[in-house]
Amino acid sequence: MIANPAASNISNIFTHYKKGCPFQSKVRRRLETDGKDTPMDNRKYIGMDVHQASISIAVTDAGGKLLMECVIETKAATILEFLQGLRGSLWVTFEEGTSAAWLYDLLKPRVAKVIVCNPRKNALLKAGNKNDQMDARKLADLLRADLLTPVYHGESGVRTLRELSRSYLTVTKDLTRVMNRLKAVYRSWAIPCAGQEVYAPRHRAAWLKKLEETGVRRRAELLYQQLDALVQVRRVARRELLAESRKHAASKLLQEIPRLGPIRAALLIALIQTPHRFRTKRQLWAYCGLALQTRSSGEYRSTGGHLQHSRKPPALRGLNVNHNHDLKNIFKSAAIQAGASNKDPLGDFYRNLLARGMQPPMARLTLARKIAAIVLKIWKKGERFDPAQLKQQAA
């Protein structure tokens, strides 16, 4: 039964789903009104539990009342038809996953707000029983309570560069894996293989002769063939990545920073997308895994009937775990190279830290944080790198 004729459009669309859609759609509750033609609240919170074949949806109002539940097919036309049957300001959320980028681009221009949430931080979804409809209902409740941690999906102008950077990083990791496997073959037969000579085509025949077992030698030959193929693919991916990065004005600015060459500058643009998503440098440090985690408890004590803040410093628990590993690798590798250079302003910064008594690991971390802060400042303001402005305070 429908409580009011004002919700007849929603009834019609779900009747269509129930008859025509291969997935059975069940409407649990209908939109209630205040006796007029307008809803009691204009905002609807929609939680979507997205899968490859189906999407479980739960819709709640501002008071937390469940308005409807349904299961639809994971197709653009079906999703848009569902949204057209809803009135009011639509707020939608779903978890980051394989289809998150496609669904975000589909829903962004058609609803009031879209939040792609971080599934690692949705601890409330693990409580109690679990199924698709319960997950969608909990997502809608978390969205209404503003308890979701969003995942950035903002900039579409760097989509091509992002995909090319993913290809380059993936091929690079595959190439490294094959090289490690090749050396492991020689080490398994007690053959020392330090250095890069084992990979050189002109020395392969001599290295293969050291493998007396026929099956092991054939395995090494196949690994060499795989290595040659990946080298060619990586060369093509690198060329296309650099060509696409030249279209962005920030590429030239970032390359002026020592130890940030064309590849690192292109990867920074692809991974960060825009510097304005970070209000301060500390937010960028946390995203890159360069932020210190602290723990404290019992921060206040009673002295003479008054509460006073304890002077005990918080305990350090290392760097934050949840971060972008590719970005951390870029800044750490740049810091290591800068620290080993004698003709580099960043290298001078590193040696000054050592001269002041800082341990080398902490000095490298400080240098990596300094490079990240410089990148954020130059990219935001469009300035050029000036070594004279490199200050010596803690990054």
C-alpha positions in Angstrom: 0.0 0.0 0.0 1.1 3.5 -0.8 0.7 6.0 2.0 0.1 9.0 -0.3 -0.4 9.6 -4.0 2.6 12.0 -3.9 4.8 8.9 -4.0 3.1 7.3 -6.9 6.1 8.1 -9.3 8.4 6.1 -7.0 5.8 3.3 -6.9 5.7 3.2 -10.7 9.4 2.9 -11.2 9.8 0.1 -8.7 6.9 -1.7 -10.2 8.8 -1.5 -13.5 11.9 -3.0 -11.8 9.8 -5.8 -10.3 8.4 -6.8 -13.7 11.1 -6.0 -16.2 14.4 -6.2 -14.4 16.0 -9.6 -14.0 16.7 -8.7 -10.3 13.7 -8.7 -8.0 13.2 -5.3 -6.5 11.6 -5.1 -3.1 10.2 -1.8 -1.7 10.0 -2.1 2.0 8.6 1.3 2.9 7.2 4.3 1.0 7.9 8.0 1.2 5.7 9.6 3.8 4.4 13.2 3.4 2.9 15.7 5.7 -0.5 15.5 4.0 0.5 17.9 1.2 2.2 17.4 -2.1 5.7 18.0 -0.8 7.8 15.7 1.3 8.5 16.4 5.0 12.3 16.6 4.2 13.9 17.4 0.9 17.1 15.4 1.5 17.5 11.7 0.7 20.5 9.6 1.8 21.2 6.8 -0.6 23.6 4.0 0.3 24.8 1.7 -2.5 26.5 -1.7 -2.0 28.0 -2.1 -5.4 28.9 -5.5 -7.0 29.7 -6.6 -10.5 26.2 -7.7 -11.4 23.9 -5.9 -8.9 23.7 -2.9 -6.6 21.8 -3.1 -3.3 20.3 0.3 -2.5 18.8 1.8 0.7 17.2 5.2 0.9 16.7 7.1 4.2 15.4 10.5 5.1 16.9 13.2 7.4 15.4 11.6 10.4 17.0 8.2 9.7 13.8 6.5 8.7 14.2 3.8 6.0 12.1 4.9 3.0 12.9 2.0 0.6 15.2 -0.8 -0.3 15.8 -2.4 -3.7 18.3 -4.4 -5.8 19.0 -3.2 -9.4 21.3 -4.2 -12.1 24.8 -2.7 -12.4 24.0 -0.8 -15.6 24.1 3.0 -16.3 20.6 3.1 -17.7 19.1 1.2 -14.8 20.9 3.4 -12.2 19.8 6.6 -13.9 16.2 5.4 -14.2 16.2 4.7 -10.5 17.5 8.2 -9.6 14.9 9.8 -11.9 12.1 8.3 -9.7 13.4 10.0 -6.5 12.6 13.6 -5.6 14.5 16.0 -3.4 18.2 16.6 -2.8 20.0 13.3 -3.3 23.1 12.4 -1.4 24.8 9.2 -2.5 27.6 7.1 -1.1 29.3 3.8 -2.0 32.6 2.3 -1.2 35.9 2.6 -3.1 36.3 -0.4 -5.4 36.7 -1.5 -9.0 33.7 0.4 -10.4 34.0 3.4 -8.1 35.5 5.8 -10.8 32.9 4.8 -13.4 30.0 5.2 -10.9 31.4 8.5 -9.6 31.5 10.0 -13.1 28.0 8.7 -13.8 26.4 10.1 -10.6 28.3 13.4 -10.0 26.4 15.6 -12.4 23.0 14.1 -11.5 22.9 14.2 -7.7 23.6 16.9 -5.1 26.5 15.1 -3.5 28.5 11.9 -4.1 30.9 10.5 -1.4 33.2 7.6 -2.4 34.0 6.3 1.1 37.1 4.4 2.3 36.1 0.8 3.1 39.0 0.4 5.5 37.5 2.9 7.9 33.9 1.7 7.8 34.3 -0.4 11.0 30.5 -0.1 11.8 29.8 -2.3 8.7 31.5 -5.2 10.4 29.2 -5.2 13.4 26.3 -7.7 13.5 25.0 -9.7 10.7 26.1 -8.9 7.1 24.5 -9.0 3.7 24.2 -6.6 0.8 21.0 -4.9 2.0 22.3 -4.4 5.5 25.5 -2.9 4.1 23.6 -0.5 2.0 21.4 0.5 4.9 24.5 1.1 7.1 26.1 3.2 4.4 23.1 5.4 4.2 23.1 5.8 8.0 26.8 6.6 8.1 26.3 9.2 5.3 23.4 10.8 7.2 25.6 11.0 10.4 28.6 12.4 8.4 30.8 9.5 9.6 32.3 8.5 6.3 35.9 9.2 5.2 35.9 10.2 1.5 38.3 9.0 -1.1 39.3 11.8 -3.6 37.8 11.5 -7.1 37.8 15.1 -8.1 40.0 15.9 -11.1 39.0 14.5 -14.5 41.5 16.6 -16.4 44.3 14.3 -15.4 42.5 11.0 -16.1 44.6 10.1 -19.1 47.8 10.9 -17.2 46.6 8.8 -14.2 46.0 5.8 -16.4 49.3 6.1 -18.1 51.1 6.4 -14.8 49.3 3.2 -13.5 50.5 1.4 -16.6 54.1 2.6 -16.1 54.1 1.7 -12.4 52.6 -1.7 -13.0 55.1 -2.6 -15.8 58.0 -1.3 -13.6 56.9 -3.6 -10.7 56.5 -6.5 -13.1 59.9 -5.9 -14.5 61.5 -5.8 -11.1 59.7 -9.0 -10.1 61.1 -10.8 -13.2 64.6 -9.5 -12.5 64.4 -10.8 -8.9 63.2 -14.2 -10.1 66.0 -14.4 -12.6 68.6 -13.8 -9.9 66.9 -16.2 -7.6 67.4 -19.0 -10.2 71.2 -18.4 -10.1 71.3 -18.1 -6.3 69.4 -21.3 -5.9 72.4 -23.1 -7.5 75.0 -21.2 -5.5 76.0 -18.9 -8.4 76.9 -15.4 -7.3 75.1 -12.9 -9.5 75.5 -9.4 -7.9 75.3 -6.4 -10.2 73.5 -5.8 -13.5 75.7 -8.0 -15.8 73.4 -11.0 -15.4 70.7 -9.0 -17.3 72.9 -7.8 -20.2 72.1 -9.6 -23.5 75.7 -9.9 -24.5 76.6 -11.8 -21.3 73.6 -14.1 -21.2 75.2 -17.0 -23.0 78.0 -17.1 -20.5 75.6 -17.0 -17.6 73.4 -19.7 -19.0 76.4 -22.0 -19.3 76.7 -21.9 -15.6 73.4 -23.6 -15.2 74.1 -27.3 -15.9 70.6 -28.6 -15.2 68.6 -28.6 -18.5 65.2 -27.6 -16.8 66.8 -24.8 -14.8 68.5 -23.4 -17.9 65.3 -23.5 -19.8 63.5 -21.7 -17.0 66.2 -19.0 -17.1 65.8 -18.6 -20.9 62.0 -18.1 -20.5 62.7 -15.5 -17.8 65.1 -13.7 -20.2 62.4 -13.6 -22.9 59.9 -12.2 -20.4 62.5 -9.6 -19.3 63.0 -8.4 -22.9 59.3 -8.1 -23.6 58.7 -6.1 -20.4 61.7 -3.8 -21.2 60.0 -2.9 -24.5 56.6 -2.3 -23.0 58.1 -0.2 -20.2 59.9 1.9 -22.8 56.7 2.6 -24.7 54.8 3.3 -21.4 57.5 5.8 -20.3 57.4 7.6 -23.6 53.7 8.0 -23.6 53.7 9.1 -19.9 56.3 11.9 -20.6 54.4 13.0 -23.7 51.1 13.4 -21.7 52.8 15.1 -18.7 54.1 17.9 -21.0 50.5 19.1 -21.4 50.4 20.1 -17.7 52.0 23.4 -16.7 53.0 22.0 -13.3 55.5 19.6 -14.9 58.1 22.3 -15.7 57.8 23.8 -12.2 58.2 20.5 -10.4 61.2 19.6 -12.5 63.1 22.6 -11.2 63.2 21.0 -7.7 66.4 18.9 -7.4 66.0 15.2 -7.8 62.6 15.5 -9.3 63.1 14.6 -13.0 60.5 14.2 -15.7 59.3 10.8 -14.6 58.8 11.8 -10.9 57.1 15.0 -11.9 54.7 13.2 -14.1 53.9 10.7 -11.4 53.4 13.4 -8.8 50.8 15.1 -11.1 49.1 11.9 -11.7 48.9 10.7 -8.1 48.2 14.0 -6.4 46.0 15.4 -9.3 45.7 18.9 -7.7 47.6 20.5 -4.8 44.4 22.3 -3.5 43.0 19.1 -2.1 45.6 19.5 0.7 45.1 22.6 2.9 48.4 22.3 4.7 51.7 20.3 4.2 50.8 18.1 7.1 47.8 16.7 5.2 50.1 15.9 2.3 52.6 14.2 4.7 49.8 12.0 6.0 48.7 11.1 2.5 52.3 10.2 1.6 53.0 8.1 4.7 55.4 10.7 6.2 53.3 11.7 9.2 54.3 10.7 12.7 51.7 8.8 14.7 51.5 9.6 18.4 49.7 8.0 21.3 48.8 9.7 24.6 46.4 9.0 27.5 45.6 10.6 30.8 46.6 14.1 29.5 45.2 15.9 32.6 46.0 15.5 36.3 44.5 17.1 39.4 46.8 19.4 41.3 45.4 21.3 44.3 41.9 20.8 43.2 42.6 22.1 39.6 43.0 20.2 36.4 46.4 20.8 34.7 47.6 19.5 31.4 50.4 16.9 31.8 53.8 17.8 30.4 54.5 14.3 29.5 55.2 14.2 25.7 53.1 11.8 23.6 54.6 8.5 22.6 55.7 8.1 19.0 54.5 5.1 17.2 56.3 5.5 13.9 54.8 6.7 10.6 51.2 6.4 9.6 50.4 3.1 7.9 47.4 4.0 5.7 49.0 6.0 2.8 49.8 6.1 -0.9 52.9 3.8 -1.3 53.9 5.2 -4.7 54.0 8.7 -3.4 56.1 7.7 -0.4 58.5 5.9 -2.7 58.9 9.0 -4.8 59.8 11.3 -1.9 61.9 8.8 -0.1 64.0 7.9 -3.2 64.4 11.6 -4.0 65.6 12.2 -0.4 68.1 9.4 -0.6 69.6 10.6 -3.9 69.7 14.2 -2.6 71.5 13.1 0.6 74.2 11.4 -1.4 74.9 14.4 -3.6 77.6 16.9 -2.9 76.3 19.6 -5.4 72.7 19.9 -4.3 71.0 22.4 -2.0 68.9 19.6 -0.6 72.0 17.6 0.0 73.4 20.6 2.0 70.2 20.7 4.0 70.6 17.0 4.8 74.2 17.4 5.9 73.3 20.3 8.1 70.8 18.1 9.9 73.5 15.5 10.5 75.8 18.2 11.8 73.2 19.2 14.3 73.2 15.7 15.7 70.2 14.2 14.0 70.4 10.5 13.1 70.6 9.6 9.4 67.2 7.8 9.2 65.4 10.8 10.8 67.4 13.2 8.7 66.3 11.4 5.5 62.7 11.5 6.7 63.0 15.2 7.4 64.4 15.8 4.0 61.6 13.8 2.4 59.0 15.9 4.3 60.9 19.1 3.2 60.7 18.0 -0.5 57.0 17.3 -0.2 56.4 20.7 1.4 58.3 22.4 -1.4 56.3 20.5 -4.0 53.0 21.6 -2.4 54.1 25.2 -2.2 55.5 25.6 -5.7 52.6 23.8 -7.2 50.0 25.8 -5.4 51.5 29.3 -5.9 53.1 28.6 -9.3 56.4 29.8 -8.1 59.9 28.7 -9.2 62.3 26.8 -6.9 64.7 29.2 -5.1 67.5 27.5 -3.2 68.1 30.7 -1.2 64.6 30.2 0.5 65.4 26.7 1.7 65.1 27.2 5.4 66.7 25.0 8.0 63.9 24.7 10.4 62.3 21.2 11.0 60.2 20.2 8.0 
